Amino acid sequence: MKSLPKILLIVIVAAIAGCSVGNDSNTWEEYADWRNANDAWLESKLEQTSYYRKVVPNWDPTAFVLIHYFNDRTKTMKNLSALATSTVDVKYHGRLYNDEPFDSSYRQTTYGDSIFRTKANAVIVGWTIALEDMRVGDTCEVIVPYRQAYGANSTTAIPPYSNLVFGIKFVDIPNYETPSK
């Protein structure tokens, strides 16, 4: 299983080179069944308003993720929260809408047991939205619509038009920076 940083690097390089799978004009038709299944699944999750909270960032009112917190947020609300430029430490596992796993930090040891370290704005847009909403100590499920994930692009493990589901534990913000005024 490739790690998310490797997948992100591949996607960024492919996008810059203009050679990503999503640039193929046939992708829309080729993945119509997959896209429709992802759209229907996301619609069903959007209806679960008592379970998921829709989070829309103020910097893009057309983008959103769905979040369900597993912890008591009253106990973490005073904890640190990430800025877009913050370096964050998280533990996560990722799967497609059909529960097929595609990545996990639980095999990583570079920054500690299962820790994935990244800048909050150096990952897919859906993660940036989620991380800005979370506080250190939060554990949640995040549904990232394909428009806030890889869109029409694909990676080795993720087909185009894939909604992604992440289990995320927000561990720390090393070297926390305070917002400038």
Secondary structure by P-SEA (a helix, b strand, c coil): cccaaaaaaaaaaaaaacccccccccccccaaaaaaaaaaaaaaaaaccccbbbbbbcccccbbbbbbbccccccccccccccccccccccccccccccccccccccccccccbbbbbccccccaaaaaaaaaccccbbbbbbbccccccccccccccccccbbbbbcccccccccccccc
